[in-house]
Amino acid sequence: MTLIFCRLVFFCLIIGFLNTFLIPQTALAEGFRILDHGASATGQGAAFTAQADDASALHYNPAGMTQLKGIQFSAGTLLIGGTVRFKSDLGPNVKGGVGGTIANPPPSTLFLTANLPALGFENLPNWTVGIGVTTPYALQIEYPDDSLISPVLTSASLGLIDIKPTLAYKLNDYISVGGGLDIYTFASFLGEGQAEIQQNAAPGNAFGIPAGTGLEANGKDTALGFNASVLWTPFRNQDGHPLVNLAFVYRNGPNLDLKGDFLAGGTRLAGAATNIELPDIYT
């Protein structure tokens, strides 16, 4: 088994995975991109870009951190359950799921923000800093080993985390700007600490691998992206609270150059590599 072949196999698997689960389609909506990173935001249908009620503003609109007072902390976990079905015109439908009643590990978030005066920097009243950790693409899908599509897919996971050091500045009472880095990486405490796709060897394959042998392609990388935002508050009430907010957020999607292994029956056959381009997001 040549290295070129293993890279080609891994590339084809990744492309199929992205096309099926991450690229927005009419039936799949936004696939498995996690939109919910705070309880209050979830309660408002994630329509949270133009307001800042808690530290999750660091994710939804960094510029909104300037509306938070003192030191703010927010953490949460999203419980995801359900099933998926593959519909075939040539055979029975195949039912899959998230590996259990609830996906494990569940997507989680952590945010910490602070106005610089609250940290003792009294001469920098308009600055706010923050750090956050999210799981933006917490994909985990499993199909039975004996299903119709097992030679194509039995399991896929993308346990990616996003570390977000962030800074915001209040230009005046009307306009604030914010921005920060998005450090996309994998961690051992989230799944296997890498992207994985698994399948079973098909009968009569050209490489002599026994039919039904478990195949796995995996890889990991760290990539750097960024985000930038603006928050405009044209009207306030007599107490100074916003009446109208308008916001814009841009999130840059970097490329992940995944490098890992190609395994058959748990034995490493060769190295594998491919590329995943995360999407740019405008809100």
N, C-alpha and C positions, 0 to 999 in steps of 0.2 A: 504494500500500500504506500504510494508515494505521498510526499508532503503536499504536492500540487493538488492531488485528488482530494485529500482531506480538507484543504482550504476551500476547494470548490464545493464539496458536500456541505461544509459549515456555512458557506456563503448562501447556498440555495436554501438551506433550512432557515437561516435568519430572514432572508427575503420573504419566504412563505409565512413565517411567523409575523413579520411586520404587516404584510398585506392582509392577513387574517384578523389580527388582534389589535393593531395600533392605528392603522390608517382609517380615518373616519369614513363610515359608510351609512347609508340610510338605515339599515337594520341594526348596525352595531353601535350607532351613536359615536361616542368618543372612545370606544374600545375600553381599555383598562388604564387610561390616564386618570389618576386620582385627582378629583376636583375639590374634595372636602378636606380642608386643613384646619378647621376650627368649628366648634359646636354652634356658635352664634351665626357664623357664615353659612353653615349647612342648613340652619333653620330658616335662612332667607334665600335658599336656593342658590347659594354661592354668589349671590349678587352683592358683593362686599367690596368691590374695587373702589367705590367713591366714598367710603366711610371707614372710620377707625375706632372700634369699640374696645378692642383688646390687642394683645401682642401679635395675634395672627395677621394684623395689618402688614407686618414685615413681609409676608408672602403675597397678600392680595394687592397691596400698593405700598411700597416702601415709603413714599412721600407722606403717607398718612400717619407714620410714626410720630410726626411732629405734633399731632393732636392728642397724643397720649401723655399723661402726667407721671412724673417720677419714674420708678422702676416697675415694669410690667412683665409678668411671666404667664405663659400659657402652654399646656401640654395636653395631648389627647391621643386616643386610639380609635381607629375606624374598624368596625367589625363587618366583614364582607362574607356573604354566603350566597349560594345559588347553584344553578346548573346551566350547562350549555349543551346544545344539541347540534350534531353534524347531520345534515340532510343529504342523502345520496339518491340519485335517480337510478342507481344500479343495484342497490341493496338496502338493507334495513338502516334506519336512523341510528346514530351512535350518541349515547348520552355521556357527558363528562361533567366535571365539577372542579372545585377549587382545592381538592385534596382532603376534604372533610366537611363537616357542617359549617365551620367558619375557617376562612383562610388563615393559615399559621405559617410564619408570624404575621400578625395583622399590621397594616400600614399605620404608622404613628408619626406624630409631629411634636416638635418642641420649639418654642420661641421665647426669647428674652430680649427686651428693649429697655433703654434707659436714656432719659434726657441727661446731657452732660452736666448741668448744674446739680442733678441728683447724685452725681459721682464726684462732686467737689470742684468741678470746673465752672465756677460762677461767671467767668468772663466769656463763656461760650453758650449763651442762653438759647440760641436758635438751632443747636445741633442735637441730633438724637442718633444713637448707635444701637445696633442689634445683632443678634446671631440666631440662626434658625437651622433646624434639621427637618427635612420632609422626605417622604417616599413617593416620588412623583409618578412612577410607572411600576406599581407593585403587582405585576402580572404573575399569576400562578394558575395553570390549567393542567388537568390530568384527564386522560382517556384510558379505558381498560386495555390491558396488554393483549387481550384476545379480540379486540374490536376490528372492524373492517379497515380502519385507518391506522392501525398500529404500525404498518411499514412506513407511514408518513409521520405520525406524531403520537406519542404516548404521554409526553409531559413537556411543558415549557415554563420557564420562570425567568423573571428579570428583576431581581432584588436590588434595585438601584436606589441610592440615597442621594440627596442634594443638601450640601452644607452651604449656608447662606450668610456670610458676613455682610452687613448692610449698614448704610449711612444715609441720613436724611437731613435736609436743611430747610428752615423756614425763611423764605425770602422776605415776606411781609405778612400782613394779616390775611392776605388773599391767596397767595401762591406758595406752595412747598414743592420741593423736588427731592427725589430719592434715587438710590441705586446701590448696586452691590454685585458681588460675585456669586456664581452658582458653581460649586465644586461637585461635579457628578462623580460618584465613585461607588465601590461595592464594599460591604463590611461583613465580617464573619457572623455578626449577631443577627443578620437579616438573611434567612434562608441559607443557601450554601456559600454565600459570599461571592457569587459569580452568576453570569447569565448561562442558562443551560437549556438545551433542547435534546429530548430523548425520543427514540423510535426503536422498532424492532427490525432486524434484518429481513428483507423480503426473500421468499423462496427463489432459488435459482439466480441469486445475484452474481454479478460478474467477478466478484472478488473471493468467492469461495467461503464466505462467512456463513456458518450454519443458520438456517432459517429460524427466526424467533430470538436470535441473540440480541441482547440489549445493546443499542448503540447510543453514544452520548457525545455531543459537541459542546464544549464550554469555553468561556473566556471572560476576562475582566480587564478593566482599564480605568483610568482617572482622566476626566476632561474638564476644561475650564470654560464656563460661559459667563454671561453677565445679564443684569436686568437694569432698567431705567424707568422712572415714572415721574409723573407730575400730578399735583392735586390743586385744583382751583376752587376757591370758596368765594363766590361773588356776593353772597348774602348771608348775614348772621342775625340772630335775634338780639334782644336787649341784653341778654346775659352773655353774649359772645359765642353762643353755640351755633354751628352751621345750620342754615336753612336749606341751602342748595350746594351740592358738591359736584364737580365735573372732574373726571380722571382719565388718564391714559397710562397704560403699562406696556412695556416691550420686554419680552424675555428671549434672549438669544439661545438658540439650540446648537450646541457644539457637536462634533463628531466623536464617537467612541470607537477607538481602534482596539477591538477585543482580541486578546491573544490568550490561548489556553491549550486544551488537549482534545484529541479525538480518541475515544475509547470504544472497545468492543468487549462485551462481557466483563467490564470493569478493568480491562487491561489497556494501557496506553499504547496506541499504535503509532501516533505521530502528533506533532504540534498542529494547531489550527489557528486561523486568524480571519477576521472579517471586520467590517465597518458598519456601525449604526449611526445614522444622522438623526439627531433629535430635532424636532420641529421648532421653528421660530413661532412665538405666540404673541399675539396682540390682543389687548383687552381695553 
